[in-house]
Amino acid sequence: MASVIDICNLALAHLGDDATVSSIDPPEGSAQAEHCKRFYAIARDTLLQLHNWNFASKRIVLAEVTNPTTQWDYAYAAPADCSVVVSVLASDSIDDYSGRMIPTDTPYFPPVVAAGMYMPQPYGVEADTVGNKVIYTNQENATLRYQALITDPTKFDALFVITLSWHLASMLAGPIIKGDAGAAEAKRCIQMMGGYLQTARVSDSNQRNIKPEHIVPWTAGR
């Protein structure tokens, strides 16, 4: 399990910097620690928003708040750690897919359940008058599936860690190396980050098993 310091030192190593840091909060006094303090949270939070990571996925029954609008039936307070809203669901939904009854064209077959109907409900996200994030929807007793702002690096997947280290390195390159060389190194780090990000996304997505079964009338009775 990596720590914030591990990720920062890995980013510095990507740049060929021999220095290591032992603390960035507060910064230990070195230029490298100061730069890591400036950019680490930005790199982490932007990467968290680039994919629906399993380790950051949460589900919660929303708390209703006063609804000042007429466009939506319900207003809910967004969770304090909500980074990205993924879907709004009915409170009894098992996942984002649900069965539904469909009629058949023949009297020989009764209506059957056809899986695969995507169930998330329309919603809007706005800030109220004091800046709190509010989720508007027409769904009563709504459940929210969302990406949480995870700050504990021990929760990160290994591929997320290496991707984050390259992302951070791309931000550190300019201040540490400077000039055209720094810009070229930042570009290289972004390219490395992109490659690892693609691999991390695929690996993360492969840990999900959402394969709705499609049932047709002539096989429903089998």
C-alpha positions in Angstrom: 0.0 0.0 0.0 1.4 3.3 -1.1 1.5 6.5 1.0 1.3 10.1 -0.2 5.1 10.3 0.2 5.7 7.2 -1.8 3.6 8.6 -4.7 5.5 11.9 -4.5 8.9 10.3 -4.5 7.9 8.0 -7.4 6.9 11.1 -9.3 10.2 12.7 -8.6 12.0 9.5 -9.7 10.1 9.6 -13.0 11.8 13.0 -13.6 15.2 11.7 -12.7 15.4 13.8 -9.6 17.6 12.2 -7.0 15.9 14.1 -4.1 13.4 12.4 -1.9 10.8 14.0 0.4 9.8 12.9 3.8 6.9 15.3 4.4 4.7 17.5 2.3 2.1 18.4 5.0 3.7 20.5 6.2 6.4 20.7 3.5 9.8 19.7 5.0 11.5 22.8 3.5 12.9 21.5 0.2 11.7 22.9 -3.2 10.6 19.4 -4.2 8.3 19.1 -1.1 6.8 22.6 -1.7 6.0 21.6 -5.3 4.5 18.3 -4.3 2.4 20.0 -1.7 1.1 22.4 -4.4 0.2 19.8 -7.0 -0.5 16.5 -5.3 -4.1 17.1 -4.4 -4.8 18.6 -7.8 -3.3 15.5 -9.6 -5.2 13.1 -7.3 -8.6 14.8 -7.6 -8.5 15.2 -11.4 -7.5 11.6 -11.8 -10.3 10.5 -9.6 -12.7 12.2 -12.0 -11.3 10.5 -15.2 -13.0 7.2 -14.5 -15.6 5.5 -12.3 -13.1 3.7 -10.1 -14.3 0.8 -8.1 -12.4 1.8 -5.0 -14.2 5.2 -5.1 -17.7 3.9 -5.9 -20.3 4.4 -3.2 -24.1 4.1 -2.9 -26.3 6.0 -0.4 -29.9 6.7 0.2 -30.2 10.5 -0.2 -31.6 12.9 2.4 -34.4 15.1 1.1 -34.1 18.9 1.5 -36.3 21.8 0.8 -37.1 22.0 -2.9 -37.2 25.6 -4.2 -37.8 24.6 -7.8 -40.8 23.6 -9.8 -38.8 21.8 -12.5 -38.1 18.8 -10.3 -40.3 16.9 -7.8 -37.6 16.3 -5.2 -34.4 17.8 -3.9 -31.7 15.9 -2.0 -28.4 16.9 -0.3 -25.4 15.6 -2.1 -23.0 13.6 0.2 -20.1 15.6 1.5 -17.6 13.4 -0.2 -19.3 13.3 -3.5 -16.9 14.0 -6.4 -19.0 12.8 -9.4 -22.6 11.8 -9.5 -23.0 8.5 -11.5 -26.7 7.7 -11.3 -29.9 8.3 -9.4 -31.9 5.2 -8.7 -35.0 4.0 -6.9 -34.2 3.0 -3.3 -35.0 -0.7 -4.0 -32.8 -1.0 -7.1 -30.2 -3.7 -6.9 -28.1 -2.2 -9.7 -28.5 0.1 -12.7 -30.4 -2.5 -14.6 -33.9 -3.9 -13.9 -36.3 -6.3 -15.3 -39.6 -5.1 -16.9 -42.7 -6.8 -18.1 -43.2 -6.7 -21.9 -46.3 -7.9 -23.8 -46.1 -10.5 -26.5 -47.7 -10.6 -29.9 -49.3 -13.9 -29.5 -51.9 -15.3 -27.1 -49.8 -18.4 -26.7 -47.2 -16.6 -24.6 -48.0 -14.4 -21.6 -46.0 -11.2 -20.9 -42.4 -12.0 -19.9 -39.7 -10.3 -17.9 -37.0 -8.8 -20.2 -33.8 -7.8 -18.4 -31.5 -5.1 -19.5 -33.6 -2.0 -19.1 -31.3 0.8 -17.9 -32.9 2.3 -14.8 -31.1 5.5 -13.7 -33.5 8.5 -13.5 -33.0 12.0 -14.9 -31.4 14.4 -12.5 -29.7 17.8 -12.2 -26.9 19.0 -9.8 -26.8 22.6 -8.7 -25.5 24.7 -5.7 -28.0 26.2 -3.3 -27.8 29.8 -2.0 -25.1 29.0 0.5 -23.0 26.8 -1.9 -24.1 23.3 -0.9 -24.5 20.8 -3.7 -28.1 19.7 -4.3 -29.3 16.9 -6.5 -32.7 17.4 -8.2 -34.7 14.5 -9.6 -38.3 13.2 -10.0 -37.4 10.0 -8.1 -39.0 9.6 -4.7 -36.8 8.1 -1.9 -33.8 8.3 -4.3 -30.6 6.3 -4.0 -27.4 7.9 -5.3 -24.5 6.0 -6.9 -21.5 8.2 -7.0 -17.7 8.6 -7.0 -16.3 9.6 -3.7 -13.4 12.0 -3.2 -10.9 9.4 -1.7 -8.0 11.0 0.0 -6.5 7.9 1.8 -3.9 6.5 -0.6 -4.1 3.1 1.0 -7.5 2.7 -0.7 -6.0 3.3 -4.2 -5.5 0.4 -6.6 -1.9 -0.3 -7.7 -2.5 0.8 -11.2 -4.1 4.0 -10.0 -1.0 4.7 -7.9 1.4 4.4 -10.8 -1.0 6.5 -13.1 -1.2 9.2 -10.4 2.6 9.3 -10.0 3.0 10.0 -13.7 0.2 12.6 -13.6 1.9 14.3 -10.7 5.3 14.1 -12.4 3.8 16.0 -15.4 2.9 18.8 -13.1 6.2 18.8 -11.3 8.3 18.8 -14.5 7.9 22.5 -15.3 8.8 23.9 -11.8 11.6 21.4 -11.2 13.3 21.2 -14.6 12.1 24.5 -16.1 12.3 25.9 -19.6 12.0 23.9 -22.8 13.4 20.8 -21.2 10.8 21.0 -18.5 8.0 21.4 -21.1 9.3 18.4 -23.0 9.5 16.3 -19.9 6.0 17.3 -18.9 4.8 16.1 -22.3 6.6 12.8 -21.9 5.0 12.3 -18.5 1.5 13.0 -19.8 2.0 10.4 -22.5 3.2 7.9 -19.9 0.2 8.8 -17.7 -2.2 8.3 -20.6 -0.8 4.8 -21.3 -1.1 3.7 -17.7 -4.6 5.3 -17.4 -5.9 3.2 -20.3 -4.5 0.0 -18.7 -5.9 1.0 -15.3 -9.3 1.7 -16.7 -9.5 -1.7 -18.4 -8.3 -3.5 -15.3 -10.8 -1.6 -13.1 -13.7 -2.2 -15.5 -12.9 -6.0 -15.7 -13.7 -6.2 -12.0 -17.3 -5.5 -12.7 -19.9 -8.0 -13.9 -22.9 -6.2 -15.3 -24.2 -8.4 -18.1 -28.0 -8.0 -18.3 -29.7 -11.1 -19.7 -32.0 -10.4 -22.6 -35.0 -12.7 -22.5 -37.2 -13.1 -25.6 -40.8 -14.5 -25.6 -40.0 -17.8 -27.4 -37.3 -18.7 -24.8 -39.1 -17.5 -21.7 -40.8 -20.8 -20.9 -37.6 -22.9 -21.2 
